[in-house]
């Protein structure tokens, strides 16, 4: 799937340019794996039961992956358009 919009400026810089300078170094490796997974999937069913990232749907139809105790990677999926939208790195605490 293609990522079409990113809210977090540091995450956008990382995804678009490979520049992780605006992200916490402790998050970068896991974010890289999660983003690679998202861009490689063909349907949202592929992540719905991922226990190791604690994937769950939020009340506004976006989804969340656990990154650390405080941070979540959140996003919306449009299966018909094959797009990831509103990709964000959120501090839950």
C-alpha positions as CSV (number, residue, x, y, z in Angstrom):
1,X,0.0,0.0,0.0
2,X,1.1,3.5,-0.6
3,X,1.4,6.1,2.2
4,X,-0.4,9.2,1.0
5,X,-0.5,11.5,4.1
6,X,1.6,11.8,7.2
7,X,0.8,14.1,10.2
8,X,4.0,13.8,12.3
9,X,6.7,16.0,10.6
10,X,9.6,13.9,11.9
11,X,7.9,10.7,10.7
12,X,7.2,12.3,7.3
13,X,10.9,13.2,7.0
14,X,11.9,9.6,7.9
15,X,9.4,8.0,5.5
16,X,10.1,10.3,2.6
17,X,13.8,11.0,3.0
18,X,15.2,8.3,5.3
19,X,16.1,11.0,7.8
20,X,15.5,9.9,11.3
21,X,17.1,13.0,13.0
22,X,13.7,14.3,14.3
23,X,12.7,11.0,15.8
24,X,13.7,9.4,19.1
25,X,16.5,6.9,18.2
26,X,14.9,4.2,20.4
27,X,11.8,4.2,18.1
28,X,13.5,4.2,14.7
29,X,14.2,0.4,14.2
30,X,10.7,-0.6,15.2
31,X,9.1,2.1,13.1
32,X,11.1,1.0,10.1
33,X,9.8,-2.5,10.4
34,X,6.2,-1.4,10.9
35,X,6.3,1.1,8.0
36,X,7.9,-1.6,5.7
37,X,5.1,-4.0,6.7
38,X,2.4,-1.4,6.0
39,X,3.7,-0.5,2.6
40,X,4.2,-4.2,1.7
41,X,0.7,-5.3,2.6
42,X,-2.2,-5.6,0.1
43,X,-5.2,-5.6,2.5
44,X,-5.8,-4.4,6.0
45,X,-6.8,-8.0,7.0
46,X,-3.0,-8.7,7.2
47,X,-2.5,-6.7,10.4
48,X,-5.8,-7.0,12.2
49,X,-4.7,-10.0,14.3
50,X,-1.1,-9.0,14.9
51,X,-0.6,-9.7,18.6
52,X,3.0,-8.5,18.8
53,X,2.1,-4.9,17.7
54,X,-1.1,-4.9,19.7
55,X,-3.0,-3.8,16.5
56,X,-6.4,-2.4,17.4
57,X,-9.0,-0.1,15.8
58,X,-9.6,3.4,17.3
59,X,-13.0,5.0,17.7
60,X,-12.5,7.1,14.5
61,X,-11.8,4.1,12.3
62,X,-8.0,4.6,12.4
63,X,-5.8,1.8,13.6
64,X,-3.0,1.7,16.1
65,X,0.3,-0.2,16.4
66,X,2.2,-0.3,19.7
67,X,5.7,1.1,19.3
68,X,6.7,1.6,22.9
69,X,5.0,2.0,26.2
70,X,4.2,5.6,25.4
71,X,4.2,5.8,21.6
72,X,1.7,4.4,19.0
73,X,1.8,4.5,15.2
74,X,-1.7,5.4,14.1
75,X,-3.1,5.3,10.6
76,X,-6.2,4.9,8.4
77,X,-6.5,2.3,5.7
78,X,-8.4,2.6,2.4
79,X,-8.3,-0.9,1.0
80,X,-10.1,0.0,-2.2
81,X,-7.5,2.7,-3.1
82,X,-4.6,0.7,-1.6
83,X,-3.6,3.7,0.6
84,X,-2.4,4.4,4.1
85,X,-3.7,7.8,5.2
86,X,-3.1,10.0,8.2
87,X,0.0,8.1,9.4
88,X,1.0,9.5,12.7
89,X,3.3,8.9,15.6
90,X,1.4,9.7,18.8
91,X,2.5,10.0,22.4
92,X,-0.3,8.3,24.4
93,X,0.9,9.6,27.8
